[in-house]
Amino acid sequence: MEMETSRQLTITVDVDVYEGLHSVVGSGGISRFLNDLARPLVVDQDLSAGYAAMAADEAREAEAEAWSEGLVGDVANEPRRGR
């Protein structure tokens, strides 16, 4: 059985919203723009899979570690403030 990858949907928006979409995104990109905007709000996300994918990205992990280590150094050099 073949899985359907998209469905056509007719929606109604205010004229100013349509004109803004048309001028910013272009007539050929409105569907993709709205799909990408709505997806994180309406499609269940598997956070574990997302975190696993990020952890598997070695370059990203190295950059994240360097950034966090830099923060530790910044905090260690900050003068202590009295309460």
Backbone hydrogen bonds, N-H to C=O, Kabsch-Sander energy under -0.5 kcal/mol:
donor,donor_aa,acceptor,acceptor_aa,energy
11,I,9,L,-0.6
18,Y,14,D,-2.5
19,E,15,V,-2.8
20,G,16,D,-2.1
21,L,17,V,-2.8
22,H,18,Y,-2.9
23,S,19,E,-2.4
24,V,20,G,-2.6
25,V,21,L,-2.6
26,G,21,L,-1.4
29,G,26,G,-1.4
30,I,26,G,-0.6
33,F,29,G,-2.6
34,L,30,I,-2.8
35,N,31,S,-2.5
36,D,32,R,-2.8
37,L,33,F,-2.1
38,A,34,L,-2.4
39,R,35,N,-2.3
41,L,38,A,-1.5
42,V,38,A,-1.4
42,V,39,R,-0.7
43,V,39,R,-2.4
47,L,45,Q,-1.1
50,G,46,D,-2.0
51,Y,47,L,-3.0
52,A,48,S,-2.4
53,A,49,A,-2.2
54,M,50,G,-2.2
55,A,51,Y,-2.6
56,A,52,A,-1.6
57,D,53,A,-0.6
57,D,54,M,-1.0
58,E,56,A,-1.3
61,E,57,D,-2.5
62,A,58,E,-2.4
63,E,59,A,-2.1
64,A,60,R,-2.6
65,E,61,E,-2.6
66,A,62,A,-2.4
67,W,63,E,-2.3
68,S,64,A,-2.5
69,E,65,E,-2.6
70,G,66,A,-1.9
71,L,67,W,-1.6
72,V,68,S,-1.8
73,G,69,E,-2.0
74,D,70,G,-2.2
75,V,71,L,-2.5
76,A,72,V,-2.3
77,N,73,G,-1.3
78,E,75,V,-1.2
